[in-house]
Each structure stands twice: as C-alpha cells, then as structure tokens.
Amino acid sequence: MYLIALGWMYVVLMMAIAEAQSPQGTLLGAAFTLLLYGILPLVVLLYILGTPMRKRRAARLAGEAEPPPPAP
C-alpha cells in the first residue's frame, strides 16, 4: 500500500516541477498541483485503507482493558 502511495507522490512531484518550470506555469500552480493531485487524495486514500487496521487495534485495546472473568 505504501509503495503505491510513494510512487503516486513521485509522479505528482514531477508534475508540480514541470508546472513550475513551464513558461506558462507558476509556482502557485505547482503548489495547487501538488496539493490537489497529490496530498489531499493520498490522505483520503490512506485513511480509508487504514480503517481495518484501526478497527483491529481498537478491538485489541478494548479486549485488554476488560477485567478477567471471575473464577468459579
């Protein structure tokens, strides 16, 4: 999962550099390219894909917090 995210950020970084180096491009356009094509979608994707891991961790912590059952 993280390898795909790293590859996508590389592509978006190259897009932003090309935008900044272009004669018609600006640094503001490059910043928006980096933010809107890279960082925001990646944060949403990693949050959604990390949901099962967060649920397992919460269940494990809830299981550790319960007191042991009383002995008969």
Buried (B, 14 or more C-beta within 10 A) or exposed (E): EEEEBEEBBEEBBEBBBEBBEEEEBEEEBBEEBBEEBBEEEBEEBEEEEEEEEEEEEEEEEEEEEEEEEEEE
